[in-house]
Amino acid sequence: MKILSLGGILSLLLILLYIPGYNPLGFQTFPFFGLLYGSFTLLIPLLLWIRIKNKISGSDMFGENICFEIDENSLTIQSPSVQKTILLKDLYEVHFLPDSWLCYGTPGSFFYIPVAAVSDEEQKKISRWFKQKVNRIR
């Protein structure tokens, strides 16, 4: 059984270095912590961006033409590899953004529908359907 991992040992070392007046290594801790926290501030967003990029490019539907069909009861997504129909009442949430609609089937996954692909008249009609059928609208 592992008692302490490498991360745990580093955390304990950082806690000891942070205690005022305790400086076993004989160097100033402020520049050390500034560098440490600054690197995390830059590193974490970069790692998240790389992870999201890899996840999107690894998707089955990446790079395929996608067709959306929306009627007053359902949303159908078709591509060469996937066909899925969701009832509007079963959608978890819909976000209306200026350039798109994000239709969440679950809290963690959504379908991106570009508004530019839909005429103004159809946008109003589809918005009305979403507002009537979906419980959570933003």
C-alpha positions as CSV (number, residue, x, y, z in Angstrom):
1,M,0.0,0.0,0.0
2,K,1.3,3.4,-1.0
3,I,1.3,5.8,1.9
4,L,2.5,8.9,0.1
5,S,2.6,9.5,-3.6
6,L,5.1,11.8,-5.3
7,G,2.4,14.5,-5.3
8,G,1.8,14.0,-1.6
9,I,5.6,14.3,-0.9
10,L,5.8,17.5,-3.0
11,S,2.8,19.0,-1.2
12,L,4.3,18.3,2.2
13,L,7.6,19.9,1.1
14,L,5.7,23.0,-0.2
15,I,3.7,23.3,3.1
16,L,7.0,23.1,5.1
17,L,8.6,25.8,2.9
18,Y,5.6,28.0,3.4
19,I,5.8,28.0,7.2
20,P,7.1,31.4,8.1
21,G,10.6,31.2,9.8
22,Y,11.2,27.6,8.7
23,N,13.7,27.6,5.9
24,P,15.8,24.4,5.9
25,L,17.0,24.9,2.3
26,G,18.3,28.5,2.9
27,F,16.6,30.3,0.0
28,Q,13.9,32.8,-0.2
29,T,10.5,31.2,-0.6
30,F,8.6,34.1,-2.2
31,P,10.3,33.8,-5.6
32,F,10.0,30.1,-5.5
33,F,6.2,30.2,-4.8
34,G,5.7,33.0,-7.4
35,L,7.4,30.8,-10.0
36,L,5.5,27.7,-8.9
37,Y,2.1,29.4,-8.9
38,G,2.8,31.4,-12.1
39,S,3.7,28.2,-14.0
40,F,0.5,26.5,-12.9
41,T,-1.4,29.6,-14.1
42,L,0.0,29.2,-17.6
43,L,0.3,25.4,-17.7
44,I,-3.2,24.4,-16.7
45,P,-5.1,26.3,-19.4
46,L,-2.6,25.0,-22.0
47,L,-3.1,21.4,-20.9
48,L,-6.9,21.9,-20.9
49,W,-6.7,23.3,-24.5
50,I,-4.6,20.3,-25.7
51,R,-7.0,17.9,-24.0
52,I,-10.1,19.4,-25.6
53,K,-8.4,19.6,-29.0
54,N,-7.5,15.9,-28.9
55,K,-11.0,15.0,-27.7
56,I,-12.7,16.9,-30.5
57,S,-10.4,15.6,-33.2
58,G,-10.8,12.1,-31.9
59,S,-14.6,12.3,-32.2
60,D,-16.4,10.1,-34.7
61,M,-18.2,13.1,-36.2
62,F,-15.1,15.3,-36.6
63,G,-14.7,16.5,-40.2
64,E,-18.0,15.0,-41.4
65,N,-21.0,16.9,-42.9
66,I,-23.8,16.9,-40.4
67,C,-27.5,17.5,-41.2
68,F,-29.9,18.7,-38.5
69,E,-33.6,18.3,-38.8
70,I,-35.8,20.0,-36.2
71,D,-39.6,19.7,-36.0
72,E,-42.0,20.6,-33.2
73,N,-41.3,17.4,-31.3
74,S,-37.8,16.2,-32.1
75,L,-34.2,17.0,-33.1
76,T,-32.5,14.6,-35.5
77,I,-28.8,14.7,-36.2
78,Q,-27.5,12.8,-39.3
79,S,-24.0,12.2,-40.6
80,P,-22.4,9.3,-42.5
81,S,-21.5,7.6,-39.3
82,V,-24.2,8.6,-36.8
83,Q,-28.0,9.1,-36.8
84,K,-29.7,10.2,-33.6
85,T,-33.1,11.5,-32.8
86,I,-33.9,13.2,-29.5
87,L,-37.3,14.4,-28.4
88,L,-37.3,18.1,-27.5
89,K,-39.0,17.3,-24.2
90,D,-36.0,15.0,-23.4
91,L,-33.4,17.7,-23.9
92,Y,-31.6,18.6,-20.7
93,E,-31.0,22.3,-21.6
94,V,-30.8,24.7,-24.5
95,H,-28.4,27.7,-24.6
96,F,-29.2,30.4,-27.1
97,L,-26.0,32.2,-28.1
98,P,-25.8,34.9,-30.8
99,D,-24.2,32.6,-33.4
100,S,-25.4,29.2,-32.3
101,W,-27.7,27.0,-30.2
102,L,-26.2,24.5,-27.8
103,C,-28.7,21.6,-27.3
104,Y,-27.7,19.5,-24.3
105,G,-28.9,15.9,-24.3
106,T,-27.1,15.4,-20.9
107,P,-25.3,17.9,-18.6
108,G,-22.0,17.0,-20.2
109,S,-22.7,16.7,-23.9
110,F,-24.3,19.0,-26.4
111,F,-25.0,19.4,-30.1
112,Y,-23.8,22.7,-31.7
113,I,-26.3,24.1,-34.2
114,P,-25.1,27.2,-36.1
115,V,-27.8,29.8,-36.4
116,A,-26.5,31.1,-39.7
117,A,-27.7,27.8,-41.3
118,V,-31.3,28.7,-40.5
119,S,-33.4,31.5,-41.9
120,D,-34.8,34.2,-39.6
121,E,-38.4,32.9,-39.9
122,E,-37.3,29.3,-39.0
123,Q,-35.2,30.6,-36.1
124,K,-38.2,32.2,-34.5
125,K,-40.3,29.0,-35.1
126,I,-37.6,26.7,-33.7
127,S,-36.9,29.0,-30.7
128,R,-40.6,28.9,-29.9
129,W,-40.6,25.0,-30.1
130,F,-37.5,24.9,-27.7
131,K,-39.2,27.3,-25.3
132,Q,-42.4,25.2,-25.3
133,K,-40.8,21.8,-24.9
134,V,-37.4,22.2,-23.1
135,N,-37.4,22.7,-19.3
136,R,-34.2,24.7,-19.1
137,I,-33.5,27.5,-21.4
138,R,-30.7,30.0,-21.2
